[in-house]
């Protein structure tokens, strides 16, 4: 690393751990995208080790690396597009491995993989560089599920899973996270699509909140930092690393209101058998 890079300084804001409120469902309605974005920026200032990941959604935990890499793709250009597909395939396989090792059922993992492929593909093809590439003909969805477009099926699955939210809560939370991070699917091209999508996301948020509950009674009522300190750090990490911290910290925000799901494995398997992949 040359001296000019070594002199490049980044100012971060930190706060004491007792001031942190990681509860996402403390609001009565789903936060708007800009509010969620503000919270993600706030989360990026907090050390991940200050959180307890024990209650995390195993699907979101396993997908955190893939999600943060995908979020970093939202930019005007991308230099290594030829190397991107193998990298994402490796990340998706890593997600499967981690999820299965966490005890998630095979069908649960397969459905999550479909959702993640749809999310990754849309993020890429809606970027300036992705729209000019041949990604649509070699998409993640086509490689893993032999389909070319998941923007319709994503919401069909969401509608069906929402009928049994207690059984599919982990999946619904993963879908909510994809929507919050920019997935629009078929609603991207509809005249009032974004309005309808916002209503869907709000309804999904309320479902999750009704099941996960609101744990703010044991946490600080405000997530805004009360005291700030300024620290200068050498910028030795790439933007990918920064986005990873943001996304993983966002997952940690979920952790404050997570409970362990008391479901029998047989019920989960039976539920997935009703879903046509």
N, C-alpha and C positions, 0 to 999 in steps of 0.2 A: 504494500500500500504506500503510495507516494505521500510526500509531506503535505500537499494541498488537501488531500482527503483526511489526513490526520488532524488538520486544523479546522475541519468542518465540524461545527458544534451544534448540538440539538438541545433545546431546553425542554425538560419534562416537568410536570407538576405532580407532586405526590401528596398523600395524606395519611393519617394514622389509620390502622386497620379497624379500630372501633367505630370509625365514621362511615364505614361502608355499608350500604344496603343493597344486596344483590338481588332483591326480589323483583321479578319482571311483572308479576301479576298484581302488584299493589294498586294499580290504577283500575278504575271501574270500566274503562274502555281501552282498546288497543292503542298504544302510542303510535303517532304518525311516524312516517319514515324519517323525517328530520329529527324528531325526538329520539327515535331509536338510534339514529346516527350520532346524536350528541351523547347518548349513553354509551355507545361503543367507544367513542373518543375518550370518555371518562374512564371506561373500563381499561383502556389501553394504558392508563397512568398507574394502574394498580398491579402490584406484583402477583402473578398467578399463584404463587405458593401461599398467599394469604387466604386463599379460598379452600373450602373443603369439597373435594370432588366425589366424596363417597356416595352422595345421593344423586349423582348426575344420570341423565338419560344415557344409556349405553350406546345408543345409535348416534347421538350427537357427539359424545365423547370420541367414538371411533371415527366419525366423519370430520372432526375438527381440522385436521391437516388438509384434507381435500377441499374443505370449504374455504379455508384461508388462502390457499393457492388460487382457487377459482376467483375469489374476490379481487385478488391482485391482478387478474387478467382484464379488469375493467379500465383500460387505458387506451390511449390513441394508437399505440403501436406495440408490436411484440416481435422481438428479434429472432427467437429460436422456435418458430412455429413448427418446424419439422421434428423437433425434439419434444414438443408439447404432448402429443398423443401418447407416446410411451410413458412419459412421466405421469400423466393422469391415469393411465391404465394401472400403473404400479400403485398409485395412491388408492385407487378403487379396490384393488385386490388387498391392499393393506387394511382398508376399512372392513372388508369381508372377514379377514382373519381376526381382527380385533373384536368385531362384533360377535362372531361365533365363539371366540374364547371367553367372551363376557357372558355366555350362556343364552344369547339370542337365538331363537329358532331359525332354521334354514329359510322357511318361507318369509319370515319377517325380514331377514337380511336381503333376500331376493327382491322383495318389494321396495325396500329402502334403496337398493342399488338402482332400480328403475327410476325412482324419484331423483336421485343424485345425478344420474346420467342426463335426465331431462333438464335439470338445473344447470349443469356444467355446459351442455350443448347450447342452451339459450343464451347464457352469458357470453359465450364465445361468438356465436353468429350475429349477435346484436352489437358487437364492437366494430369500429371502422376496419380494423385489420382482419377480423374474423369474417365479416361479410364479403370480403374480397378474396377469401381463401377457398379451398375446396373442403372445408370442414364438414359441410352438410353431407357430403358423400362418404365421409369416413368418421362419422360422429361416434360418440361413446355409446349412444343408444343403439345404433346399428351394429356395433361390435358385440355388445353384451345381450341385446334383446331382439336383434334383427328387426328393429323399427326405426323409422326416420324422424318421427315427431311425437313428442310426449306432451305437448301443450294442451291437448284435449283430454287425454287419459288421466293426466295428473288430477284434474278437477273431478273427473268421474270417480276416481278412487277416493278423493277427498270427501265427496258426497256420500259414498258408501261407508267409508270408515267412520264418518261423523255420526252414523246411526248407532254405533256402538263405541262411543268415545272411551269408556272405561277399559275396554279390551285393547284398543289401538292407541292409547294415549301417547306412547313413545313415538309412534309413527306420526301422529297428528302434530306433535311438537316439532318433529323434523320438518314436516311440511310447512308449518308456520314459520320456521326459521328460513326456509328457502324463499317463501313469499316475502318475508321481511328484508331479505338480502337482494331482492330484485326480480325474482321469478314472476312472470306475468302470463305465460302460456297463451291460450287463445284470446285472452282479454286484451292483449297488446294491440290487436288490430280492430277491435270493436269500437264503435263510435262513443259509447259510454262505458267502455271496458274498465278503465281505471276506477271509475266510481263504483261499479259492480264489484270489482276486485277488492276495493277497500272495505266494502260491506262484508264480503266473504271472509276477509282476514280478521275483521272485527268480531264476527260471529265465532270464528275458530278460536280467537283469543278468549272469548267469554266461556267457551266450552272448556278450554284448558284451565282457566281460572276457577271454574266451578268445581273441578275435580282436584286440582292441585292445592287450591285454597290460597289464603293470604296470610303469610307469616310475619307481617310487618310488626306485630305486637312485640316480638322479641328482637327487633332490629331497629336501627336508627330510622326515624321517619323521613329523613331527607337523604337522597343520594348525592346531593351537591356537596363538594368539599367545603368545610368551614375554615380551614386554614391551609394555606399553600406555602410551599417552600420551593425555591428554584435551585435546580441542580443542573450542571453542565455535564453532558456525557459525550464521549467521542462517538461519532456515527460510524460504527464498525459493522452494522448489520444492514442487510438489504431491505427494500420495501416489503419483500415477501415476509421477512421476519417480523416486521412491524404489524403487517396485516394479520399474521398468525396470532400475535399477542392479542390483537383486537378481537378476533373471532373466538379464540379460546377463552378470553376473558368474558365475552358475551355468553358463552356456554356456562361459565362460572356464575353469571348473573342468574341463570336458570336454577343453579344448584340450591339457592336459598329456599326455594319452595317445593323441592322435589320430595316425594315420599316413595317408599318401595312399593311396587305394584304387587298386590297379593292375588295373583292369577295362577291357575293351574295350567301346566304346559298343554294339557289336552284341549283346554278351551282355546288357547292361542292357535294351536294347529287346526282345530275345527274352524275357527274364524277365517283363517287364511285360505282354507279349502273352498270357501265361498267366494273368493276373489279370483277372477280370471286375469292372469298376468299376460 
